[in-house]
Amino acid sequence: MNVTVYQTSPVLFDVKANLEDVISKIHKGKENGAELIVFPELALTGYFVGQRYHEASLRLDSKEIRALAQASKGTAAVVGFIEESKSMNFYNSALVVVDGEILFAYRKLNLPNYGVFEERKYFASGKQVPVFRLHDFCVAVFICNDLWHPSLPYLGVVQKADMFVTVFNSSQGSMGDEFSNIESWQIINVFYSRIFGIYNICANRVGEESYPERREDSPPEPSGTPPVEDFSSPPQERPYRFWGGSEIVNPFGQPIAKAELYEPDEISAKISKDPLRRKKILLPYLRNDDPYFTYRELRRILAEKDQTGIHVGRE
């Protein structure tokens, strides 16, 4: 199967321009023989949407999503966007369209809420790790911080996924100066391929966006007066540079295609089932994995926690 990753630089809040760019690239990829075309997280919106997230959202029955589905005729695509559900919940989602049809929108599960990341303030969390079949491959989709929670990729592998599509928005400095996002993602992308014996199709974005921060030099309110937000004053802005480096990693943890850093780029690779088979024969890490054991142990751990009145994750 021929796979193409487009490393794009979306314009913040310009859904129309971003959509046109994505659709044109789907057509280009299709003309070049791509059977799966992957775009980064939030490719239709940009990342730092803040409290205006709803202005850039799309429903699955919107004309924009229908246009994306129509563009996928003859191929398949995964595209990051902000999804508004019928019940008016909002999700950081990845649309999966195959041959003109909407299969589903994968909803990000592990929403960050620290530092410059405020997704949990605005987005609802997904509830499932679905998989789909494409040209004899079983595919699981993950969004950015999902891969920092190892149980989620494991749930994909338990369903016999032999390919991950990993879409993310990673920028320099967003985790502090002592932490390298580039190094960390290179380790993560290779780790899951090597341990689980799967292809990992990784799409990061490029470009620069600013994270708005409230001014700290505004005069204090008079004593006894409740604070009032003044949204008329311009925010301070710190720019963050998204670094790209998208890659396609084989089941042995070897990158077989690598995009440029900091520049829009396009990478492609032809993948086959043979390396998956060879990896399972040579290094059968998961041959004796028993998900029922994991299930039983989780039930035991949760039951013991409930008996002590302490809930997992809330100590």
C-alpha positions in Angstrom: 0.0 0.0 0.0 1.3 3.5 -0.9 1.2 5.9 2.0 1.7 9.7 1.8 2.1 12.2 4.7 1.6 15.9 4.1 3.4 18.0 6.6 1.4 21.2 6.5 1.4 24.7 8.0 -2.3 25.5 8.8 -3.5 29.0 9.2 -5.0 29.6 12.6 -8.8 29.7 12.4 -8.8 29.9 8.5 -10.8 26.7 8.0 -11.7 27.6 4.4 -8.0 28.1 3.3 -6.9 25.0 5.3 -9.7 22.9 3.8 -8.8 24.0 0.2 -5.1 23.1 0.9 -6.0 19.7 2.3 -8.4 18.8 -0.5 -5.8 19.9 -3.2 -3.2 17.7 -1.5 -5.6 14.7 -1.4 -6.1 15.1 -5.1 -2.3 15.4 -5.7 -1.6 12.4 -3.5 -4.3 10.4 -5.3 -2.8 11.3 -8.7 0.6 10.0 -7.5 -0.9 6.7 -6.4 -1.3 7.3 -2.7 -3.8 4.9 -1.1 -3.6 6.4 2.4 -3.0 10.2 2.8 -2.3 11.5 6.3 -2.4 15.1 7.7 -1.4 16.4 11.1 -3.6 17.0 14.2 -5.9 20.0 13.8 -4.9 20.4 10.2 -8.1 22.4 9.4 -7.8 24.9 12.3 -4.4 25.4 13.8 -3.6 24.6 17.4 -3.9 27.6 19.7 -7.6 28.2 19.3 -8.3 29.0 22.9 -11.8 30.1 23.9 -12.7 30.6 20.2 -12.5 26.8 19.5 -16.2 26.7 18.6 -15.7 29.2 15.8 -13.5 26.6 13.9 -15.6 23.5 14.6 -17.3 21.3 12.0 -20.1 18.7 12.3 -19.8 15.5 10.4 -22.8 16.4 8.3 -21.3 19.8 7.4 -20.6 20.7 3.7 -16.9 20.9 4.5 -16.7 17.4 5.8 -18.8 16.1 2.9 -16.3 17.8 0.5 -13.4 16.0 2.3 -15.2 12.7 1.9 -15.9 13.4 -1.7 -12.2 14.2 -2.3 -11.2 10.8 -0.9 -12.9 8.9 -3.7 -10.3 6.4 -5.0 -8.1 6.7 -1.9 -8.3 7.2 1.9 -7.4 10.1 4.2 -7.0 11.0 7.9 -7.4 14.7 8.7 -7.3 16.5 12.0 -10.1 18.9 12.8 -12.3 20.2 15.6 -15.5 18.2 15.7 -18.9 19.4 17.0 -21.2 16.6 17.9 -25.0 16.7 17.5 -25.2 17.2 21.3 -22.8 20.2 20.9 -19.8 18.7 22.6 -16.5 19.6 20.9 -13.6 17.2 20.2 -10.1 17.3 19.0 -10.7 14.7 16.3 -9.2 13.0 13.3 -11.6 12.3 10.4 -11.2 9.0 8.7 -12.6 8.9 5.1 -12.2 6.0 2.7 -13.3 6.1 -1.0 -15.8 8.8 -0.6 -17.3 7.6 2.7 -16.9 8.8 6.3 -15.9 5.9 8.4 -15.7 7.7 11.7 -14.0 10.6 13.5 -11.5 9.4 16.1 -11.8 11.6 19.2 -8.6 12.3 21.2 -8.7 10.5 24.6 -5.8 11.8 26.6 -6.4 15.6 26.6 -3.5 17.7 28.1 -4.2 20.5 30.5 -0.9 21.9 31.7 1.6 24.5 30.5 0.4 26.1 27.3 -1.9 23.1 26.6 -5.5 23.8 27.5 -7.4 21.2 25.6 -9.3 19.7 28.6 -10.7 23.2 29.2 -12.5 23.2 25.8 -12.7 19.7 24.4 -14.6 16.6 25.5 -12.6 13.3 25.7 -13.2 10.4 23.3 -14.6 7.1 24.6 -13.2 4.5 22.3 -10.1 3.2 20.4 -11.6 2.1 17.1 -9.7 0.3 14.3 -10.5 0.0 10.6 -9.3 -2.2 7.7 -7.7 -0.7 4.7 -6.1 -2.9 1.9 -5.6 -5.8 4.3 -4.1 -3.6 7.0 -5.7 -3.1 10.4 -5.3 0.6 11.3 -5.6 2.4 14.6 -5.6 6.2 14.8 -4.1 8.2 17.7 -3.8 11.9 18.3 -0.7 13.4 20.0 -0.9 13.0 23.8 -2.7 9.6 23.4 0.7 8.1 22.7 2.0 9.4 26.1 -0.5 7.0 27.7 0.8 3.5 26.9 -2.5 1.8 27.6 -4.1 3.4 24.6 -1.7 2.1 21.9 -2.0 -1.3 23.7 -5.8 -1.2 23.1 -5.1 -0.8 19.4 -2.8 -3.7 19.3 -5.2 -5.9 21.2 -7.6 -5.4 18.3 -4.8 -6.6 16.0 -3.8 -3.2 14.6 -0.7 -3.6 12.5 -0.5 0.1 11.6 -0.8 3.2 13.8 -1.6 6.6 12.2 -0.2 9.1 14.7 -1.1 12.7 14.1 0.2 15.5 16.4 1.1 19.1 16.8 4.5 19.4 18.6 6.3 22.7 18.9 9.7 23.8 20.3 9.7 25.1 23.9 6.1 24.2 24.7 7.3 21.7 27.4 10.0 24.0 28.8 13.6 24.5 27.9 14.9 21.4 29.6 12.7 19.0 27.6 13.2 18.2 23.9 10.0 17.5 22.1 11.9 16.5 19.0 14.0 13.8 20.8 10.9 12.6 22.8 8.8 12.1 19.7 11.6 10.3 17.8 11.8 7.9 20.7 8.1 7.4 21.0 7.5 6.8 17.3 10.2 4.2 17.1 9.4 2.6 20.5 5.8 1.6 19.6 6.9 0.3 16.2 9.7 -1.8 17.7 7.8 -3.2 20.7 4.5 -3.8 19.0 5.9 -4.7 15.6 3.7 -2.2 13.7 4.0 0.5 11.1 3.8 4.0 12.5 2.6 6.7 10.1 3.5 9.9 12.0 2.3 13.4 10.9 3.5 16.6 12.7 2.9 20.1 11.4 5.1 23.1 10.9 4.7 26.9 11.1 4.5 29.3 13.9 1.7 30.2 16.2 1.4 32.4 19.3 -0.1 31.4 22.6 -2.0 34.4 24.1 -1.2 35.1 27.7 -3.0 37.7 29.9 -1.0 40.8 30.7 0.6 40.8 34.1 1.3 44.5 34.2 -2.4 45.7 34.4 -3.2 47.9 37.4 -4.7 46.1 40.5 -8.3 46.5 41.2 -9.4 48.7 44.1 -9.6 47.0 47.5 -13.0 45.2 47.9 -13.8 45.3 44.1 -14.2 41.9 42.5 -11.7 41.3 39.6 -13.1 42.0 36.1 -11.7 40.4 33.0 -10.7 43.1 30.5 -10.7 41.4 27.1 -10.2 44.8 25.3 -6.5 44.9 26.3 -4.2 43.1 23.8 -2.8 39.9 25.1 0.9 39.1 25.4 1.9 36.5 22.8 4.7 34.0 22.9 5.4 32.4 19.5 5.9 28.6 19.3 7.5 27.0 16.3 6.2 23.6 15.2 9.1 21.5 14.0 7.6 18.9 11.6 9.9 15.9 11.2 7.0 13.6 10.1 8.1 10.1 9.5 7.0 6.6 8.4 8.5 3.9 10.7 8.6 0.2 9.8 7.8 -2.7 12.2 11.5 -3.0 13.2 11.5 0.6 14.4 13.4 1.9 11.4 12.3 5.2 9.7 11.8 4.5 6.0 10.7 8.1 5.2 11.5 11.3 7.0 10.3 14.9 6.4 12.3 18.1 6.8 12.4 20.0 10.0 10.4 23.3 10.1 9.4 23.3 6.5 6.2 22.0 4.7 7.0 18.7 3.2 5.6 15.5 1.6 6.9 12.0 2.3 5.8 8.7 0.8 6.5 5.0 1.3 5.3 1.7 0.0 4.4 -0.6 2.8 3.7 -4.3 2.7 2.7 -7.1 5.0 6.0 -8.9 4.7 8.0 -6.9 7.3 5.1 -7.4 9.7 5.3 -11.1 9.2 9.1 -11.2 9.5 9.0 -9.1 12.8 6.5 -11.5 14.3 8.7 -14.5 13.4 12.0 -13.0 14.5 10.8 -11.0 17.6 7.4 -12.3 18.7 7.1 -9.9 21.7 3.3 -10.1 21.7 2.9 -13.8 21.0 2.0 -14.7 24.5 0.2 -11.5 25.5 -3.0 -12.2 27.3 -5.4 -9.3 27.4 -7.7 -11.2 29.7 -4.9 -11.2 32.3 -4.6 -7.4 32.0 -8.4 -7.2 32.3 -8.4 -9.4 35.5 -5.6 -7.5 37.1 -7.2 -4.1 36.4 -10.4 -5.4 37.9 -8.5 -6.6 41.0 -6.5 -3.3 41.4 -9.7 -1.2 41.0 -11.6 -3.4 43.4 -8.8 -3.1 46.0 -8.7 0.6 45.6 -12.4 0.9 46.1 -12.2 -1.1 49.3 -9.7 1.4 50.7 -11.7 4.3 49.6 -8.9 5.5 47.3 -9.6 5.8 43.6 -7.0 5.2 41.0 -5.6 8.4 39.7 -6.9 10.5 42.6 -4.4 9.9 45.3 
